[in-house]
Amino acid sequence: MRSAMFLVSASALMLSACGPKQLALPADPVDKAATCAVVSAANARQQNPNAKGDLDFDAQTRIIHYAMLTGIDGDGFSTKTASAVVSRMSEVEANITNGKWQDLVAPCDQAFPEVKKTSGIALPEARFDAQLGCYAMADFLVKTVTTTDPKAQERFAAFQQMKRNLDGSIGKSINARGAGDYEKTLDLKQGALVKMTRLGAPAEVMKMCTARFG
């Protein structure tokens, strides 16, 4: 009887060892953001099992938001760090999706609360700050989010139209602030992107931007 019980216990342990493994959020900022981005993508796929092709715009921007938040460096923005998060995603994806990634949904929400924020968002009060922030976020998303989703392409077209609408007024305001050269203009845009990234979900922020300036 004891031998039979031992065999049953051993078999149970073997089956348990073959199942999805436990996961934990890494301490490294880039690895943490990449992990949560992969978890977000897996969660979006699970919630829409019949969806084919690329994820929709909202899901895509939720995923890239982790990289954007990690790219914040004080009042500046590090494109290099944000790009490192995106690159790291492909490296950690298999390990995460083969594990108990569902257990990381709540920890990721706690670590990156801005990603889940879809209400109570307000654009900057100063008109120039709102204009430049909307322009900077639109520019970043168009360059970094790759998708064939037709509805997403419609959103990108709206962003580009908004940018064209804002080109003249933003250019005049930047020159009036004595920031006409490339480096100073870049600093202003990156600072504006930081503020917009902290507001909440980019998809919701950009809805407000195109409604106001589109």
C-alpha positions as CSV (number, residue, x, y, z in Angstrom):
1,M,0.0,0.0,0.0
2,R,2.8,2.4,0.9
3,S,4.5,1.7,-2.4
4,A,1.3,2.4,-4.3
5,M,0.9,5.7,-2.4
6,F,4.4,6.6,-3.2
7,L,3.9,5.9,-6.9
8,V,0.7,8.0,-6.9
9,S,2.5,10.9,-5.2
10,A,5.5,10.7,-7.5
11,S,3.2,10.7,-10.5
12,A,1.4,13.8,-9.2
13,L,4.6,15.6,-8.7
14,M,5.7,14.8,-12.2
15,L,2.5,16.0,-13.7
16,S,2.7,19.2,-11.6
17,A,6.3,19.8,-12.8
18,C,5.1,19.5,-16.4
19,G,2.4,22.1,-16.0
20,P,2.8,25.9,-16.5
21,K,5.4,27.3,-14.2
22,Q,5.0,30.1,-11.7
23,L,6.2,33.5,-12.8
24,A,7.2,36.7,-11.0
25,L,7.8,40.3,-12.1
26,P,11.5,41.0,-12.7
27,A,13.1,43.8,-10.7
28,D,14.9,45.2,-13.8
29,P,12.7,48.0,-15.2
30,V,13.1,47.0,-18.8
31,D,12.4,43.3,-18.1
32,K,9.4,44.2,-15.9
33,A,7.9,46.4,-18.6
34,A,8.6,43.8,-21.3
35,T,7.0,41.1,-19.2
36,C,3.9,43.2,-18.5
37,A,3.6,44.1,-22.2
38,V,3.6,40.4,-23.1
39,V,1.1,39.6,-20.4
40,S,-1.1,42.4,-21.8
41,A,-0.9,40.9,-25.3
42,A,-1.7,37.4,-24.0
43,N,-4.6,38.7,-22.1
44,A,-6.0,40.5,-25.1
45,R,-5.7,37.4,-27.2
46,Q,-7.5,35.3,-24.5
47,Q,-10.3,37.8,-24.3
48,N,-10.8,37.8,-28.0
49,P,-10.1,34.1,-29.0
50,N,-11.8,34.5,-32.4
51,A,-9.9,37.6,-33.4
52,K,-7.5,37.0,-36.3
53,G,-4.5,39.0,-37.4
54,D,-3.2,41.9,-35.4
55,L,-4.7,43.1,-32.2
56,D,-6.9,46.2,-32.3
57,F,-5.6,49.7,-31.7
58,D,-6.6,49.9,-28.0
59,A,-4.7,46.6,-27.3
60,Q,-1.7,47.7,-29.3
61,T,-1.4,51.0,-27.5
62,R,-1.8,49.3,-24.1
63,I,1.1,47.1,-25.0
64,I,3.4,50.0,-26.1
65,H,2.4,52.1,-23.1
66,Y,4.6,49.9,-20.9
67,A,7.6,50.9,-23.0
68,M,6.6,54.5,-23.0
69,L,6.2,54.6,-19.2
70,T,9.6,53.0,-18.8
71,G,11.2,55.4,-21.2
72,I,10.4,58.3,-18.8
73,D,13.6,59.7,-17.3
74,G,12.7,62.5,-15.0
75,D,11.2,65.2,-17.2
76,G,12.8,63.7,-20.3
77,F,12.1,60.7,-22.4
78,S,14.6,58.0,-23.4
79,T,13.7,56.5,-26.8
80,K,16.6,54.1,-26.3
81,T,15.0,52.7,-23.1
82,A,11.6,52.4,-24.7
83,S,13.1,50.6,-27.7
84,A,14.9,48.3,-25.3
85,V,11.5,47.3,-23.8
86,V,10.1,46.5,-27.2
87,S,13.1,44.4,-28.2
88,R,13.0,42.5,-24.9
89,M,9.4,41.5,-25.4
90,S,10.2,39.1,-28.2
91,E,13.0,37.6,-26.0
92,V,10.8,36.9,-23.0
93,E,7.5,36.1,-24.8
94,A,7.8,32.3,-25.0
95,N,8.9,31.9,-21.3
96,I,5.9,34.0,-20.2
97,T,3.2,32.6,-22.4
98,N,4.2,29.1,-21.5
99,G,4.0,29.9,-17.8
100,K,1.2,31.1,-15.5
101,W,1.0,34.5,-17.0
102,Q,-2.5,35.1,-15.8
103,D,-1.1,35.4,-12.3
104,L,0.9,38.5,-13.4
105,V,-2.2,40.5,-14.6
106,A,-2.8,42.1,-11.2
107,P,0.8,42.7,-10.3
108,C,1.3,44.4,-13.7
109,D,-1.8,46.6,-13.1
110,Q,-0.3,47.6,-9.7
111,A,3.1,48.3,-11.2
112,F,1.8,50.3,-14.2
113,P,-1.6,51.9,-13.1
114,E,-1.5,54.4,-15.9
115,V,-2.1,51.6,-18.5
116,K,-5.5,50.8,-17.0
117,K,-6.6,54.4,-16.5
118,T,-9.3,55.1,-19.1
119,S,-11.4,57.7,-17.3
120,G,-10.7,60.9,-15.4
121,I,-8.2,62.0,-18.0
122,A,-7.7,65.6,-18.8
123,L,-5.5,67.3,-21.4
124,P,-3.1,70.0,-20.1
125,E,-4.9,73.3,-19.4
126,A,-2.5,75.5,-21.4
127,R,-3.4,75.3,-25.1
128,F,0.2,75.1,-26.3
129,D,1.0,72.3,-23.8
130,A,-2.1,70.3,-25.0
131,Q,-1.2,70.9,-28.6
132,L,2.4,69.9,-28.3
133,G,1.5,66.9,-26.1
134,C,-1.1,65.6,-28.6
135,Y,1.3,66.1,-31.5
136,A,4.2,64.3,-29.7
137,M,2.1,61.3,-28.7
138,A,0.5,61.0,-32.1
139,D,4.0,61.1,-33.7
140,F,5.3,58.4,-31.3
141,L,2.4,56.1,-31.8
142,V,2.4,56.3,-35.6
143,K,6.1,55.5,-35.6
144,T,6.1,52.6,-33.1
145,V,2.7,50.8,-33.4
146,T,2.8,48.4,-36.3
147,T,-0.6,46.9,-37.3
148,T,-2.7,46.0,-40.3
149,D,-5.9,46.5,-38.4
150,P,-8.0,48.7,-40.8
151,K,-9.6,50.6,-37.8
152,A,-6.2,51.3,-36.4
153,Q,-5.2,52.7,-39.8
154,E,-8.1,55.0,-39.6
155,R,-6.9,56.2,-36.3
156,F,-3.4,56.8,-37.6
157,A,-4.9,58.8,-40.5
158,A,-6.8,61.0,-38.0
159,F,-3.5,61.5,-36.1
160,Q,-1.7,62.6,-39.2
161,Q,-4.5,65.1,-40.0
162,M,-4.4,66.5,-36.5
163,K,-0.6,66.9,-36.8
164,R,-1.0,68.8,-40.1
165,N,-3.6,71.0,-38.4
166,L,-1.2,71.8,-35.5
167,D,2.0,72.3,-37.5
168,G,1.6,76.0,-38.0
169,S,0.5,77.0,-34.5
170,I,3.0,74.8,-32.8
171,G,5.9,76.1,-35.0
172,K,5.0,79.7,-34.2
173,S,4.7,79.0,-30.4
174,I,8.1,77.1,-30.4
175,N,9.8,80.0,-32.2
176,A,8.2,82.5,-29.8
177,R,9.8,80.5,-26.9
178,G,13.2,80.8,-28.6
179,A,13.4,77.0,-29.1
180,G,13.7,77.0,-32.9
181,D,16.7,74.8,-33.2
182,Y,16.4,71.0,-33.3
183,E,17.7,70.1,-29.9
184,K,15.5,72.6,-28.0
185,T,12.5,71.6,-30.0
186,L,13.2,67.9,-29.3
187,D,13.5,68.7,-25.6
188,L,10.1,70.4,-25.6
189,K,8.4,67.5,-27.5
190,Q,9.9,64.9,-25.2
191,G,8.8,66.8,-22.1
192,A,5.3,67.0,-23.6
193,L,5.3,63.3,-24.4
194,V,6.2,62.5,-20.8
195,K,3.3,64.4,-19.5
196,M,0.9,62.8,-21.9
197,T,2.2,59.3,-21.2
198,R,1.4,59.8,-17.5
199,L,-2.2,60.8,-18.1
200,G,-3.5,57.3,-18.8
201,A,-4.3,55.0,-21.7
202,P,-2.9,56.4,-24.9
203,A,-6.0,55.3,-26.9
204,E,-8.2,57.4,-24.6
205,V,-5.8,60.4,-24.5
206,M,-5.7,60.4,-28.3
207,K,-9.5,60.3,-28.6
208,M,-9.5,63.6,-26.7
209,C,-6.7,65.0,-28.8
210,T,-8.3,64.3,-32.1
211,A,-11.7,65.5,-30.8
212,R,-10.1,68.9,-29.8
213,F,-7.5,69.4,-32.5
214,G,-8.5,67.1,-35.4
